[in-house]
Structures are given as structure tokens and as C-alpha cells.
């Protein structure tokens, strides 16, 4: 989703740093970067989740302006949580099915060898992992056989059917090949997306902690380590994830 869909008839040039935070002691250079990335843009005031109001600094032309100093602090807290999970060799599953998040979340996944969901959430991935993992192992097996030329013995028609099956499963399981057990934690971009709400319910049901980037239409009470920010714009998502990557490297 383009930044303009969150910002409405605002543009970044209309706002100054003093208009996006109540914390003057915050790092000016970092805040200017966040301003340029459009991190502060929430949704229209009419869509604001009541419990999210504590993260709103002001409102401009009907658009909620998120306090980016609170965002910055929340990013670092979420990064510390994720860092602790990785240090303890815990499995963190990344969930980001919107196209704006794909490239940077794949970068995060590859840098730290993390499994990720990028196409759609598979119902039961957390609550029925034993069954889902069986299907995942089957996908890995037939994909490996295909790469080794193991299907040459089949007829052309059979190979077409097998390739279709692999392609379908690739859409489901791509990014999850390294997932061998129920994840210990989730990191999600936007808890309101179709499929993400199911992931959220599953995580709560089996008591898996959740870190998430959420916007003004999301419920902060549903997240253990929340990052209040524009969760639709590519520039916003990338700035936040890149900061998390840097914190995880420290």
C-alpha cells in the first residue's frame, strides 16, 4: 500500500520534527529519517483503535500522527526481545504477507536464518504443527527429487501434474523449509491483515510471545512487543526492519 493511502492529502513536507513527537530530547537526525520514511502516518481518526490513542501525538487533516519517539523506543525494545530469543537459540517465525514488506523481511530472514511466511498464513501452522510439518517435509522431499532429476522416469503428463503440485506447495511453504518445530516467538507486520489475524489467535492460544509492527487501526493489547508505526508504506517498514537488523548485529 502506498504511503499516500495512509497520509491522505498530507505530504511529508507539511510536517516538521516538532509535529511528530512530544520528546524533544530524541535524536534529531534519527527523527528526521523517520519523518522522511513516513513512519508517523496512521489512518484516519475514525479508524483509530481506542487503545492505540496513547501512541498518537496529534492529528492533521483527519490523519493520525504517531509519536515517533515512542516508535523509536518500541523498535529498540522489540529488537532486544528478538535478540534475546536468537541468543537462546529460539525459533522466531517472521510473518509478513503484504508485498511492501517482502524484500526487507526476506533480508532479515536470510541474515539470521529465520523461517518466514510471505504468501499466506497456513491455518494450524502453530496449533496443529505436527500435521503441517508432515506436509512441509513432503514438499521438501519432492522438491529435492525434482532438483535431482528424479521425475524423469515419469510420463510427460505425470511430470506436469507433479510440477503443478510443487508450485502450489511452494506458494504455501516457501520460506518455511527451515522450520522444524513449533516457533518460540512471532514477529509480524500488521496484525489486521487477512491471515495475520488467524496467526495472532493461534499464537495467543498456545502462548507464543508476539512482536509486531502495528498501525493506528490495530489493537496494541494483542501484542507483547509492539512497534506503533505506519505498517503499510514500504519506506516505513524498511526503515524499521533495517534498524532492527542493525540492533540484532550489535
C-alpha positions as CSV (number, residue, x, y, z in Angstrom):
1,X,0.0,0.0,0.0
2,X,1.4,3.4,-1.0
3,X,2.2,6.0,1.7
4,X,-0.4,8.3,0.3
5,X,-3.2,5.9,1.3
6,X,-2.2,6.4,5.0
7,X,-1.3,10.1,4.6
8,X,-4.4,11.2,2.7
9,X,-3.9,14.7,1.5
10,X,-0.8,15.3,3.7
11,X,2.7,15.1,2.4
12,X,6.0,14.8,4.3
13,X,7.0,18.3,3.6
14,X,4.0,19.6,5.6
15,X,5.3,18.2,8.8
16,X,8.3,19.1,11.0
17,X,10.0,17.0,13.7
18,X,8.3,19.0,16.4
19,X,5.0,17.9,15.0
20,X,5.7,14.2,15.1
21,X,6.9,13.8,18.8
22,X,6.4,15.2,22.2
23,X,10.0,14.2,23.2
24,X,12.4,17.0,22.2
25,X,15.4,15.1,23.7
26,X,15.2,12.4,21.0
27,X,17.9,12.1,18.4
28,X,17.1,14.8,15.8
29,X,18.9,13.1,12.9
30,X,17.1,9.8,13.5
31,X,13.7,11.6,13.8
32,X,14.3,13.3,10.5
33,X,15.0,10.0,8.9
34,X,11.8,8.6,10.4
35,X,9.9,11.7,9.1
36,X,11.3,11.1,5.6
37,X,10.2,7.5,5.7
38,X,6.6,8.4,6.6
39,X,6.7,6.3,9.8
40,X,4.4,8.7,11.7
41,X,1.3,8.4,9.4
42,X,-1.5,6.5,11.0
43,X,-5.0,6.0,9.5
44,X,-8.0,8.3,9.6
45,X,-9.1,9.2,13.1
46,X,-12.4,7.4,12.6
47,X,-10.4,4.1,12.2
48,X,-8.3,4.5,15.3
49,X,-8.4,1.6,17.8
50,X,-9.3,3.2,21.2
51,X,-6.3,1.5,23.0
52,X,-3.9,2.9,20.3
53,X,-4.7,6.5,21.3
54,X,-1.8,6.6,23.8
55,X,0.7,6.4,20.8
56,X,-0.9,9.3,18.9
57,X,0.9,12.6,19.1
58,X,-1.5,14.8,17.1
59,X,-4.0,14.7,14.2
60,X,-3.6,16.6,10.9
61,X,-6.4,16.9,8.4
62,X,-8.1,13.9,9.9
63,X,-5.0,11.7,9.8
64,X,-3.5,10.4,13.0
65,X,0.2,11.3,13.6
66,X,2.0,8.7,15.6
67,X,4.6,9.9,18.1
68,X,7.8,8.7,16.5
69,X,9.9,9.0,19.7
70,X,7.6,6.3,21.2
71,X,8.0,4.3,17.9
72,X,11.8,4.6,18.2
73,X,11.8,3.3,21.8
74,X,9.5,0.5,20.9
75,X,11.7,-0.6,18.0
76,X,14.7,-0.9,20.3
77,X,12.6,-2.9,22.9
78,X,11.3,-5.3,20.2
79,X,14.8,-5.7,18.8
80,X,16.1,-6.6,22.3
81,X,13.4,-9.2,22.7
82,X,14.2,-10.7,19.3
83,X,17.9,-10.6,20.1
84,X,17.4,-12.5,23.3
85,X,15.4,-15.1,21.5
86,X,18.1,-15.7,19.0
87,X,20.9,-15.7,21.6
88,X,19.0,-18.5,23.4
89,X,18.7,-20.4,20.0
90,X,14.9,-19.9,20.0
91,X,13.0,-20.1,16.7
92,X,11.4,-16.8,15.6
93,X,8.9,-17.0,12.8
94,X,8.5,-13.9,10.6
95,X,5.0,-13.2,9.2
96,X,4.6,-10.5,6.5
97,X,2.3,-11.3,3.6
98,X,2.0,-7.8,2.2
99,X,4.2,-7.1,-0.8
100,X,5.6,-3.9,0.7
101,X,7.4,-6.0,3.4
102,X,8.6,-8.9,1.3
103,X,12.1,-7.8,0.3
104,X,13.2,-6.4,3.7
105,X,11.7,-9.3,5.7
106,X,13.4,-11.8,3.4
107,X,16.7,-9.9,4.1
108,X,16.1,-10.2,7.9
109,X,15.2,-13.9,7.5
110,X,18.4,-14.7,5.5
111,X,20.7,-12.7,7.7
112,X,19.6,-14.6,10.8
113,X,18.5,-17.9,9.3
114,X,14.8,-17.4,10.3
115,X,11.7,-19.1,8.8
116,X,9.2,-16.7,7.3
117,X,5.6,-16.6,5.9
118,X,5.3,-14.3,2.9
119,X,2.5,-15.6,0.8
120,X,-0.4,-16.6,3.1
121,X,-0.8,-17.9,6.6
122,X,-1.4,-21.7,6.8
123,X,-4.2,-22.4,9.2
124,X,-2.9,-24.6,12.0
125,X,0.8,-23.8,11.5
126,X,1.1,-23.2,15.2
127,X,-1.9,-25.1,16.7
128,X,-1.6,-28.2,14.5
129,X,2.1,-28.1,13.7
130,X,2.5,-31.9,13.7
131,X,0.2,-32.2,10.7
132,X,1.5,-29.1,8.9
133,X,5.1,-30.2,9.4
134,X,4.3,-33.6,7.7
135,X,3.1,-31.7,4.7
136,X,6.2,-29.5,4.8
137,X,8.5,-32.5,4.9
138,X,6.7,-34.0,1.9
139,X,7.1,-30.7,0.0
140,X,10.9,-30.7,0.8
141,X,11.2,-34.3,-0.3
142,X,9.5,-34.0,-3.7
143,X,11.2,-30.7,-4.4
144,X,14.6,-32.3,-3.7
145,X,13.7,-35.2,-6.0
146,X,12.8,-32.8,-8.8
147,X,16.0,-30.9,-8.5
148,X,18.0,-34.2,-8.7
149,X,16.1,-35.2,-11.8
150,X,14.2,-38.0,-10.0
151,X,11.0,-37.4,-12.0
152,X,12.5,-38.2,-15.4
153,X,11.1,-41.7,-15.2
154,X,7.5,-40.4,-15.2
155,X,5.5,-39.6,-18.3
156,X,5.2,-36.1,-19.5
157,X,1.6,-35.8,-18.2
158,X,2.7,-37.1,-14.8
159,X,5.6,-34.6,-14.7
160,X,3.2,-31.7,-15.4
161,X,0.9,-32.8,-12.5
162,X,3.9,-33.2,-10.2
163,X,5.2,-29.7,-11.2
164,X,1.8,-28.2,-10.5
165,X,1.7,-29.8,-7.1
166,X,5.2,-28.5,-6.3
167,X,4.2,-25.0,-7.5
168,X,1.1,-25.0,-5.3
169,X,3.0,-26.2,-2.3
170,X,5.8,-23.7,-3.0
171,X,3.2,-20.9,-2.6
172,X,2.3,-22.3,0.8
173,X,5.7,-23.4,2.2
174,X,8.3,-21.2,0.6
175,X,10.3,-19.6,3.5
176,X,9.4,-22.3,5.9
177,X,11.9,-25.0,4.8
178,X,14.0,-24.5,7.9
179,X,11.1,-24.7,10.4
180,X,11.5,-28.0,12.3
181,X,9.4,-27.3,15.4
182,X,6.7,-25.0,16.7
183,X,8.1,-21.5,16.8
184,X,9.1,-19.9,20.2
185,X,8.1,-16.4,19.0
186,X,6.5,-14.5,16.2
187,X,7.4,-11.2,14.6
188,X,4.6,-9.8,12.4
189,X,4.0,-6.8,10.2
190,X,0.3,-5.6,10.6
191,X,-1.9,-7.7,12.8
192,X,-5.1,-6.7,10.9
193,X,-4.3,-8.4,7.6
194,X,-6.3,-11.4,6.4
195,X,-4.5,-14.5,7.7
196,X,-2.5,-12.4,10.2
197,X,-5.5,-12.3,12.5
198,X,-5.6,-16.1,12.4
199,X,-1.8,-16.3,13.2
200,X,-2.5,-13.9,16.1
201,X,-5.2,-16.1,17.5
202,X,-3.1,-19.2,17.2
203,X,-0.1,-17.6,18.9
204,X,-2.3,-16.5,21.8
205,X,-3.9,-19.9,22.1
206,X,-0.5,-21.7,22.6
207,X,1.0,-18.7,24.5
208,X,3.7,-17.8,22.0
209,X,5.0,-14.2,22.5
210,X,4.4,-11.8,19.6
211,X,6.4,-8.8,18.5
212,X,4.6,-6.7,15.8
213,X,4.6,-3.5,13.8
214,X,1.1,-2.1,14.2
215,X,-0.8,0.9,12.9
216,X,-3.5,3.1,14.5
217,X,-6.2,0.7,13.5
218,X,-4.6,-2.3,15.3
219,X,-5.2,-3.3,19.0
220,X,-1.9,-2.9,21.0
221,X,-3.3,-5.1,23.7
222,X,-3.0,-8.1,21.4
223,X,0.8,-7.7,21.1
224,X,3.5,-8.4,23.6
225,X,6.2,-6.2,22.0
226,X,4.5,-3.6,19.7
227,X,6.0,-1.1,17.4
228,X,3.5,1.7,16.7
229,X,4.0,3.0,13.1
230,X,2.8,3.2,9.6
231,X,2.6,-0.5,8.7
232,X,1.6,-0.1,5.0
233,X,4.3,2.1,3.4
234,X,7.3,0.3,2.1
235,X,9.6,3.1,3.2
236,X,8.3,2.9,6.8
237,X,8.6,-0.9,7.0
238,X,12.1,-0.9,5.5
239,X,13.4,1.8,7.8
240,X,12.1,0.0,10.9
241,X,13.3,-3.5,9.9
242,X,16.7,-2.2,8.9
243,X,17.1,-0.6,12.3
244,X,16.1,-3.9,13.9
245,X,18.7,-5.7,11.7
246,X,21.4,-3.3,13.0
247,X,20.3,-3.8,16.6
248,X,20.5,-7.6,16.1
249,X,24.0,-7.3,14.8
250,X,25.2,-5.3,17.9
